[in-house]
Amino acid sequence: TLLSMELNISKATISKAIRVLIDNKTLLTHQNTDNKKEIFYTLTDKGIQLAIVHKKLHKIAHERYSELFQQFNDSELQVVTKFLEAWKQCI
């Protein structure tokens, strides 16, 4: 529930993603002994390596986006932003 609220994603989507991570041996579950409903998660060594790669990919993407945005002036970016906001409302 907390993860779902924090990420603004449905509980079902969170559960499905967690199941995939567990099945791929990148995530371990731990149950709270005082409250059986609470489940905690930790990354395995494989999960840590995956997280490192994921972070590097985010950095590369951010750098590419920054380079792309630098090709446009502020008024052009405002038009693009306005278009994307309108498009988002349609889908």
C-alpha positions, 0 to 999 in steps of 0.5 A: 500500500505504501509503495503503491501510494508513493509511486502512484501505481495500483497495488495490482501493478506493484504486486505483479512487478514485485513477483517478477523481481522475486521470480528473477531472484533480484528481490527477497521478501521479509515478513514483519514478525510483529505484523504479518501483513507487513512485508519488507523487501531487500535486493539480492546481489543480482538486484543490486547489480541491476539497480546499478545498471538501471541508475547508469542508464537513467544518467545516460538518458538524462544527459541525452535529454539535456542535449536535446533540450539545448537545441531549442529555445524557451519559447519552442520548449513551451510550445512542445510542453503545451502540445505534450500536455494536450496530448496527455489529456487525449490518451 
